[in-house]
Amino acid sequence: MADLAVLEGTGADPHALLRCGQARLGRLIGTASHGQQGTQRAAQWLAAARASLQLYDDHPAVAFTDLAAEVQTEVRLLRATQAELERHAAQREYCYRRAWPAQAGPLPARPGPDRWARPDRHHGPRPPVPLKGTESSGSGSCSKFVFMDQPAQHIPPLDTQAIGWLAGRI
C-alpha cells in the first residue's frame, strides 16, 4: 500500500520524486505503511528516480509527465476496483455460505496455486470417477480441493436449491 501511495502522489515521475525529497517521501511511506516502512524505502524510490534520469538524461522521447499521469490513472482505477470488491464482500460471503453451508469460514485465501480453491463438500465414499487419459481414482479417494488452474479430478456435488436461489438473486 505504501508503494501505491507513492505512485498515486507522484506517478513515479522521477522529477516529482526528487522534488519530494527523502524526508517528505519517507513520511508519506511511513503513514501509508503504518510505520512498517519509511526513509529506507524512500531512499530506494529516490535512487531509482536518479537512475532513470541518468539513464534517459531527460530525452524528449521519454515523456515522464505523461507516463506519470497514466500511472496515477491506473492507481485510481485499482483503488476504485478495491472499493467495489469490498462493497460486495459481505454479500459474496453470504452467498458462499448459502451455497456451501458446511464451510465454516471464508474460502481459503492464502498465497500459492490453491488460493482460488473450493473445498470439496463430499464427505462419504465416492464412486470412481472416470478420468479422460488417466486412471480412475479409488472409491475411498476424496480430494480436499478442486484446483481451478489445474484439471479438476473431483467436482463437488451441486446444491441445486442453493444454485436456484443464487440464480434468482442475479
C-alpha positions in Angstrom: 0.0 0.0 0.0 2.9 2.3 0.6 4.1 2.0 -2.9 0.6 2.7 -4.2 0.6 5.9 -2.2 3.9 6.9 -3.8 2.5 6.0 -7.2 -0.7 7.9 -6.5 1.1 11.0 -5.4 3.9 11.1 -8.0 3.0 8.7 -10.7 6.7 7.5 -10.4 7.8 10.6 -12.2 11.5 10.9 -11.3 11.3 14.7 -11.2 8.3 14.6 -8.8 10.0 12.0 -6.6 13.2 14.1 -6.3 11.1 17.3 -5.6 9.5 15.4 -2.7 12.9 14.6 -1.1 13.7 11.8 1.3 12.0 13.3 4.4 8.7 14.0 2.8 8.6 10.8 0.8 9.6 8.9 4.0 6.7 10.4 5.9 4.3 9.5 3.1 5.5 5.9 3.0 5.6 5.7 6.8 2.0 6.8 7.0 0.8 4.5 4.2 2.6 1.5 5.7 1.5 2.2 9.3 5.2 2.7 10.3 6.5 -0.5 8.8 8.5 1.3 6.1 9.9 4.8 5.9 13.1 6.6 5.0 14.8 3.4 3.7 12.0 2.7 1.3 12.1 6.4 0.3 15.8 6.2 -0.4 15.1 3.2 -2.8 12.5 5.3 -4.6 14.9 8.2 -4.9 17.8 6.0 -6.1 15.5 4.6 -8.8 14.5 8.2 -9.8 18.1 9.3 -10.0 19.0 6.2 -12.1 16.1 6.8 -14.5 17.1 10.4 -15.0 20.8 9.3 -15.5 19.7 6.6 -18.0 17.3 8.7 -20.1 19.0 12.1 -19.4 15.7 13.9 -20.0 15.5 12.6 -23.5 12.4 14.1 -25.2 11.2 10.6 -26.3 10.6 9.8 -22.6 7.6 11.7 -21.5 7.8 11.3 -17.8 4.8 13.6 -17.1 2.6 11.7 -19.5 3.7 8.4 -18.1 3.1 9.6 -14.6 -0.4 10.7 -15.5 -1.1 7.2 -16.8 0.3 5.5 -13.7 -1.9 7.8 -11.5 -4.9 6.8 -13.5 -4.1 3.1 -13.1 -3.8 3.6 -9.3 -7.2 5.4 -9.2 -8.7 2.5 -11.2 -7.2 0.0 -8.9 -8.4 1.8 -5.8 -11.9 2.0 -7.3 -11.8 -1.7 -8.0 -10.7 -2.5 -4.5 -13.6 -0.3 -3.1 -16.1 -2.1 -5.3 -14.8 -5.5 -4.2 -15.0 -4.5 -0.6 -18.5 -3.2 -1.1 -19.7 -6.6 -2.4 -17.7 -8.7 0.1 -20.4 -9.3 2.6 -23.0 -10.3 0.0 -20.5 -12.6 -1.7 -19.6 -14.3 1.7 -23.3 -14.7 2.4 -23.9 -16.4 -1.0 -20.9 -18.7 -0.4 -22.2 -19.7 3.0 -25.6 -20.4 1.5 -24.2 -22.4 -1.4 -21.7 -24.3 0.8 -23.3 -24.4 4.3 -20.8 -26.9 5.7 -18.0 -24.4 5.0 -17.1 -23.0 8.4 -15.2 -19.9 7.4 -14.3 -17.9 4.4 -12.8 -19.5 1.3 -9.1 -20.1 1.6 -7.2 -17.0 0.6 -3.5 -17.9 1.1 -0.8 -17.5 -1.4 0.0 -20.3 -3.7 -1.5 -22.3 -6.5 -4.6 -23.2 -4.5 -5.6 -19.7 -3.4 -8.8 -19.9 -5.5 -9.6 -23.4 -4.4 -13.0 -24.5 -3.3 -13.4 -27.1 -0.6 -14.9 -30.4 -1.7 -18.0 -30.8 0.4 -18.4 -34.6 -0.3 -17.6 -36.5 2.9 -18.7 -40.1 2.2 -17.3 -42.7 -0.1 -17.3 -41.6 -3.7 -17.8 -43.9 -6.7 -14.8 -44.0 -9.0 -14.7 -41.1 -11.4 -13.5 -42.0 -14.9 -10.8 -39.5 -15.9 -10.0 -39.0 -19.5 -6.5 -40.1 -20.2 -5.7 -41.1 -16.6 -6.6 -43.9 -14.3 -9.8 -43.7 -12.3 -9.2 -43.0 -8.6 -10.3 -45.5 -5.9 -13.7 -45.3 -4.3 -12.3 -44.2 -1.0 -10.4 -41.3 -2.5 -11.7 -37.8 -1.8 -10.0 -34.6 -2.9 -10.0 -31.7 -0.4 -9.8 -29.0 -3.1 -10.7 -28.5 -6.7 -7.8 -26.6 -8.2 -9.2 -24.1 -10.8 -5.9 -23.7 -12.6 -5.4 -27.5 -12.9 -7.7 -30.1 -14.5 -10.3 -30.9 -11.9 -10.4 -34.6 -10.9 -13.3 -34.3 -8.4 -16.1 -31.7 -8.6 -18.2 -31.1 -5.5 -21.8 -32.2 -5.8 -24.0 -29.2 -6.7 -26.6 -27.9 -4.3 -29.3 -27.3 -6.8 -31.5 -25.5 -4.3 -28.8 -23.0 -3.5 -27.9 -22.5 -7.1 -31.5 -21.8 -7.9 -31.6 -19.3 -5.1 -28.4 -17.6 -6.3 -29.7 -17.5 -9.9 -32.8 -15.8 -8.7 -30.7 -13.1 -6.9 -28.7 -12.2 -10.1 
